[in-house]
Amino acid sequence: MTEPGALPAYLQISELLIRDIAAGRLADGQRLPPERRMAADHGVSVVTLRKALAELERRDLLERRQGSGNTIRAGQNARGLYALFRLELLNGGGLPTARLLDLRKMTKPDDIPDIGNVVDFGWRIRRLRFLNKLAVAVEEIWLDGRFTGDIRAVDLSQSLYLYYRDALRLSVLRADDRVGIAEAPDWMPDAFGLAAGATTGLVERRAWSQHNEPAEFSRTWFDPARARYVARIS
């Protein structure tokens, strides 16, 4: 279940459940299936499944009682590692994963907004995005070159914001999204299922660091027949 650079299996399961809670697919008071059945459904051991459930309990999203099963407690804390990943499957939720397509250190192009003016280069990251292993989007991310940590391709299939925080000491605390439509770029991989020039949804995002400085700009082209953009206010 776990690919190199991806989240551990127990966190993948807990994040999937958290996104299902946020999307309303798992309701407050709902009883989860027996643990052995859940473990089999997710292709993991019961030990791994219980570790995932313990993570939900730690976030006050699950009540666990010996002999009574596990009950969802949906509240204000249904925010996981992918809280800022706004794409969901059409019926809600879905575990985000990514496949790196390209990583380059390049001069910043003129057609992106300010992401920092200390250096004239940035990291360009292109990835194919999945929800529950279904390809739903491609993204191009520009990270300012002042973040010069040891960026490795193997680490870029997990949550980028988690990687930024742990490896680059960059915490994204604020982001501005603009949603529209656009044509798919000419570097669209065959695995996405849409040809270059096809009409897609588009999310353009500017992100700021914990110091309120511009740090990142991204474009995400998504297939509206497979995913939708969702922003919740709580």
C-alpha positions in Angstrom: 0.0 0.0 0.0 2.9 2.4 0.8 5.0 3.7 -2.0 8.5 5.3 -1.5 8.1 8.7 -0.1 4.4 8.2 0.6 2.7 8.4 4.1 2.9 5.3 6.2 -0.1 3.0 5.7 -1.7 3.8 9.0 -1.7 7.6 8.2 -3.1 6.9 4.7 -6.0 5.2 6.3 -6.6 7.8 9.0 -6.3 10.6 6.4 -8.9 8.8 4.2 -11.3 8.5 7.1 -10.7 12.1 8.1 -11.6 13.3 4.6 -14.7 11.1 4.6 -15.8 12.7 7.9 -15.2 16.2 6.5 -17.2 15.3 3.4 -20.1 13.9 5.4 -19.6 10.4 4.1 -19.0 9.3 7.7 -21.6 10.9 10.0 -21.5 11.7 13.7 -22.6 8.6 15.6 -22.0 6.2 12.8 -20.6 2.8 13.8 -17.6 1.7 11.8 -17.4 -1.9 10.5 -15.5 -4.5 12.6 -11.8 -3.9 12.7 -10.9 -7.2 11.0 -13.2 -6.4 8.1 -11.8 -2.8 7.8 -8.2 -4.2 7.9 -9.0 -6.6 5.1 -10.8 -3.9 3.1 -7.7 -1.7 3.3 -5.2 -4.5 2.7 -3.4 -4.0 6.0 -3.0 -5.9 9.3 -5.3 -5.4 12.2 -2.3 -3.8 14.1 -1.9 -1.2 11.4 -5.7 -0.5 11.3 -5.8 0.0 15.0 -2.9 2.4 14.8 -5.0 4.4 12.2 -8.0 4.4 14.5 -5.9 5.5 17.4 -4.9 8.6 15.4 -8.6 9.4 14.9 -9.2 8.9 18.6 -6.3 11.3 19.4 -8.1 13.9 17.2 -11.4 13.4 19.1 -13.0 12.0 15.9 -13.6 8.5 17.1 -14.9 6.9 20.3 -13.5 3.5 21.0 -15.1 1.3 23.6 -14.1 -2.3 24.4 -16.8 -4.6 23.2 -18.9 -1.8 21.7 -17.0 -1.0 18.5 -15.8 2.3 17.1 -18.1 5.2 16.7 -17.5 8.4 14.6 -17.5 11.7 16.5 -17.6 14.3 13.8 -16.7 17.7 15.2 -14.5 20.7 14.5 -11.3 18.8 14.2 -11.9 17.0 10.9 -8.7 18.6 9.4 -6.0 16.3 8.3 -2.7 16.6 6.5 -4.6 17.2 3.2 -6.9 19.9 4.6 -5.6 22.4 2.0 -6.0 19.9 -0.9 -9.4 21.0 -2.1 -10.2 18.3 -4.7 -12.6 15.5 -3.8 -14.2 12.7 -5.7 -17.7 13.6 -7.1 -19.3 11.7 -4.2 -16.9 13.2 -1.7 -13.7 12.4 0.0 -10.9 10.3 -1.5 -7.3 9.8 -0.4 -4.9 12.1 -2.2 -1.6 10.7 -3.6 0.8 11.9 -6.2 3.2 10.7 -8.8 6.1 12.9 -9.6 6.4 13.7 -13.3 9.3 16.2 -13.3 11.5 18.1 -10.8 13.7 21.0 -12.0 15.6 23.9 -10.6 14.9 26.8 -13.1 14.8 30.5 -13.6 11.4 31.8 -12.5 9.2 32.4 -15.6 7.6 35.8 -16.1 4.0 34.4 -16.1 3.9 33.5 -12.4 3.2 35.8 -9.4 5.8 36.9 -6.9 7.0 33.9 -4.8 10.0 35.8 -3.3 12.5 38.1 -4.8 15.7 37.2 -3.0 16.8 34.7 -5.7 15.9 34.5 -9.4 15.4 30.8 -9.5 12.8 28.3 -8.2 11.9 24.6 -8.0 9.4 23.5 -10.6 7.5 20.4 -9.5 5.0 18.6 -11.9 2.9 15.9 -10.5 -0.1 13.6 -11.4 -2.7 13.6 -8.6 -4.9 10.7 -7.6 -7.9 10.3 -5.3 -8.3 6.7 -4.2 -5.9 5.7 -7.0 -8.0 7.4 -9.7 -6.1 10.1 -11.7 -8.0 13.3 -11.3 -5.5 16.2 -11.9 -2.1 17.4 -12.9 -0.3 20.2 -11.1 2.7 22.5 -11.7 4.2 24.0 -8.5 6.7 26.7 -8.3 8.6 26.9 -5.0 10.9 29.8 -4.4 14.6 29.0 -4.6 15.4 30.4 -1.2 14.2 27.0 0.2 17.4 25.2 -0.7 17.0 22.1 1.4 17.8 18.6 0.0 14.8 18.3 -2.3 14.6 14.7 -3.5 12.3 13.3 -6.1 11.6 10.3 -3.8 10.0 12.6 -1.1 7.5 14.3 -3.4 4.8 11.7 -3.5 3.4 12.6 -0.1 1.8 15.8 1.1 4.0 18.6 -0.1 3.1 20.8 2.8 4.1 18.1 5.2 7.4 17.8 3.3 7.9 21.6 3.3 7.4 21.7 7.1 9.6 18.8 8.0 12.4 19.1 5.4 12.5 22.8 4.5 11.2 24.4 7.6 8.4 26.1 5.6 4.9 26.1 7.0 2.2 27.1 4.6 -0.4 28.9 6.8 -2.3 30.9 4.2 -3.3 30.3 0.6 -5.4 32.1 -1.9 -7.2 30.0 -4.5 -8.8 31.1 -7.8 -10.9 28.6 -9.6 -11.9 28.7 -13.2 -11.5 26.7 -16.5 -8.6 26.2 -18.8 -7.1 24.0 -21.5 -5.0 21.1 -20.3 -1.2 21.8 -20.8 0.8 20.2 -23.6 2.8 18.1 -21.1 -0.3 16.2 -19.9 0.7 12.6 -19.3 -1.2 9.8 -20.9 -2.1 8.4 -17.5 -4.4 11.4 -16.8 -6.8 10.3 -19.5 -7.4 13.7 -21.1 -5.5 15.1 -24.1 -3.6 18.3 -24.2 -6.0 21.2 -25.0 -9.0 19.5 -23.4 -11.2 21.7 -21.2 -10.5 21.2 -17.5 -11.1 22.9 -14.2 -8.2 25.1 -13.0 -7.1 26.1 -9.5 -4.4 28.7 -9.3 -3.0 29.1 -5.8 -0.6 31.5 -4.1 0.7 30.3 -0.7 2.5 32.3 2.0 5.0 31.1 4.7 4.7 31.3 8.5 6.5 34.6 8.1 3.7 35.9 5.8 6.1 35.9 2.9 5.1 34.6 -0.6 6.6 31.2 -1.1 4.7 29.1 -3.7 2.5 29.3 -6.7 0.7 26.4 -8.3 -1.7 25.6 -11.1 -3.8 22.4 -10.9 -5.8 21.2 -13.9 -8.5 18.8 -12.9 -11.0 16.6 -14.7 -14.5 17.8 -13.7 -15.9 14.4 -14.7 -13.9 12.8 -11.9 -13.3 15.5 -9.2 -14.7 18.7 -7.9 -13.2 21.6 -5.9 -14.6 21.9 -2.4 -14.0 24.6 0.3 -15.7 24.2 3.6 -16.3 26.9 6.2 -16.7 25.7 9.8 
